[in-house]
Structures are given as C-alpha cells and as structure tokens.
Amino acid sequence: MLCVLPYNVFDAKLKLTITQIVVYAVVIFAFWNIPGVRVLINPLKLFTIGWHELCHITAVRSKRLAL
C-alpha cells in the first residue's frame, strides 16, 4: 500500500526557534517530574534510552569495520 502525503516531507524545512526549544524543555521536564505522568511516559523513556545505546553500538561496530 502506497502512502501519499499532501507535500514532500523531505523538502520541508525544519526550523526551531529558541522559544520552541524552551517550551519543549519545560514540558519534558514537567512530564518527567509529575508522578502520574512519569509512569505513563516510562515506555517512551526506555525506548529512547535503548535507541541511544543502539547508536553507540552501531558507531563502534562501523568504526571497527573501517579500521
């Protein structure tokens, strides 16, 4: 099945402003520290940590292959 998007995603320009970065940081910090919400975002936190560590493994393996 082909997914058709209304515009070319790869041509879209991503522009973050300082305000957006600050708002994202405040929201994430709040979610991280509110007890009820903290439990709800645990799967996302674990996925993020797993992805981060997988990137480390991939970088080390690709560096070894290049040597």
C-alpha positions as CSV (number, residue, x, y, z in Angstrom):
1,M,0.0,0.0,0.0
2,L,1.4,3.4,-1.0
3,C,1.1,6.3,1.4
4,V,0.6,9.6,-0.4
5,L,1.3,12.7,1.6
6,P,0.0,16.2,0.7
7,Y,3.5,17.5,0.4
8,N,7.1,16.2,0.0
9,V,8.3,15.6,3.6
10,F,11.9,15.6,2.6
11,D,11.7,19.1,1.1
12,A,10.1,20.6,4.2
13,K,12.4,22.8,6.1
14,L,12.7,22.2,9.9
15,K,13.1,25.5,11.8
16,L,13.2,25.5,15.6
17,T,13.2,28.8,17.4
18,I,14.6,29.4,20.9
19,T,11.0,29.7,22.2
20,Q,10.1,26.3,20.8
21,I,13.2,24.7,22.4
22,V,12.5,26.3,25.8
23,V,8.8,25.2,25.7
24,Y,9.8,21.6,24.7
25,A,12.4,21.5,27.5
26,V,9.9,22.8,30.1
27,V,7.2,20.4,29.0
28,I,9.5,17.4,29.1
29,F,10.9,18.4,32.5
30,A,7.4,18.8,33.8
31,F,6.3,15.4,32.4
32,W,9.5,13.8,33.8
33,N,8.7,15.0,37.4
34,I,4.9,14.7,37.7
35,P,4.4,11.3,39.4
36,G,1.3,10.2,37.4
37,V,2.7,11.3,34.0
38,R,6.1,9.9,34.8
39,V,4.6,6.4,34.8
40,L,2.8,7.0,31.5
41,I,6.0,8.1,29.7
42,N,8.2,5.2,31.0
43,P,7.9,3.2,27.8
44,L,9.0,6.3,25.8
45,K,11.9,6.8,28.1
46,L,13.0,3.2,27.8
47,F,12.7,3.3,24.0
48,T,14.7,6.5,23.9
49,I,17.5,5.0,26.1
50,G,17.5,1.8,24.1
51,W,17.8,3.7,20.8
52,H,20.6,5.9,22.2
53,E,22.6,2.8,23.3
54,L,22.0,1.1,19.9
55,C,23.5,4.1,18.2
56,H,26.6,3.7,20.4
57,I,26.9,0.0,19.4
58,T,26.4,0.8,15.7
59,A,29.1,3.6,15.8
60,V,31.6,1.3,17.5
61,R,31.0,-1.5,15.0
62,S,31.2,0.7,12.0
63,K,34.4,2.2,13.3
64,R,35.9,-1.2,13.8
65,L,35.0,-2.2,10.3
66,A,36.6,0.9,8.9
67,L,39.9,0.1,10.6
